[in-house]
Amino acid sequence: MFSITVRDHIMIAHSFRGEVFGPAQRLHGATFLVDATFRRAELDDDNIVVDIGLATQELGAVVSELNYRNLDNEPDFANTNTSTEFLAKVIADRLAERIHKGAMGENAKGIAGITVTLHESHIAWASYERAL
């Protein structure tokens, strides 16, 4: 399996519901390093997984929809604990939508899967992996 990874970052505010979250139940900020990995079994006709420039551009567009937002106030996330794991899935699903719509070029439709990893710090991160 071949893969490429592109990177961006987001800064958000949010709070959680539930005792398991302790002090994070209060409004707090988070800065995430975001890695999006695109996989395919065979390279396309240009011998690439996907155009890195387009992948970077589309990841940037997806994270810009979340960046500098209080997710507690976003209708898409009403009554939702926007955990790191949950946000990784949101980003992966939004990237998949863009691939299906052709935003990364026709050859990108040969991508077999995406993994999005959100790094909370140098010692903790969460990922979501999905097929296309």
RASULJO-V630933 format. One record per residue. RES is the residue in one small letter. PHI is phi in degrees with one decimal (none if undefined). Layout:
# RASULJO-V630933
res = [RES/RES]
phi = [PHI/PHI]
This chain:
# RASULJO-V630933
res = [m/f/s/i/t/v/r/d/h/i/m/i/a/h/s/f/r/g/e/v/f/g/p/a/q/r/l/h/g/a/t/f/l/v/d/a/t/f/r/r/a/e/l/d/d/d/n/i/v/v/d/i/g/l/a/t/q/e/l/g/a/v/v/s/e/l/n/y/r/n/l/d/n/e/p/d/f/a/n/t/n/t/s/t/e/f/l/a/k/v/i/a/d/r/l/a/e/r/i/h/k/g/a/m/g/e/n/a/k/g/i/a/g/i/t/v/t/l/h/e/s/h/i/a/w/a/s/y/e/r/a/l]
phi = [none/-93.2/-152.1/-131.9/-129.0/-119.6/-134.0/-150.5/-150.5/-138.5/-124.3/-132.5/-123.3/-170.2/-138.5/-121.0/-110.1/122.8/-58.4/-57.3/-89.0/50.4/-66.3/-72.0/-68.4/-83.1/-57.7/-150.2/-101.9/-145.6/-117.2/-117.3/-83.8/-114.7/-109.7/-118.3/-109.1/-109.8/-124.2/-154.9/-71.8/-127.5/-68.6/-77.3/-62.9/-95.6/63.9/-131.4/-76.9/-161.5/-62.3/-61.4/-62.3/-67.5/-62.9/-64.4/-61.2/-71.9/-62.5/-59.4/-65.6/-65.7/-70.5/-65.4/-69.4/-109.9/-63.7/57.0/-118.4/-88.5/-64.2/-62.7/-97.8/-89.1/-55.1/-61.4/-118.1/-56.2/58.1/-122.7/-76.9/-84.4/-65.4/-57.8/-61.2/-62.2/-65.8/-60.5/-67.0/-56.6/-65.9/-60.8/-65.1/-69.1/-66.0/-59.9/-57.8/-66.8/-63.9/-62.5/-84.6/90.3/-64.5/-107.9/93.1/-62.4/-65.3/-66.7/-67.0/-86.1/-67.1/-89.7/-166.3/-130.5/-123.0/-113.0/-118.9/-108.1/-92.8/-78.1/-162.0/-74.7/-122.4/-146.3/-155.5/-139.1/-131.8/-134.8/-117.9/-141.4/-85.3/-110.1]
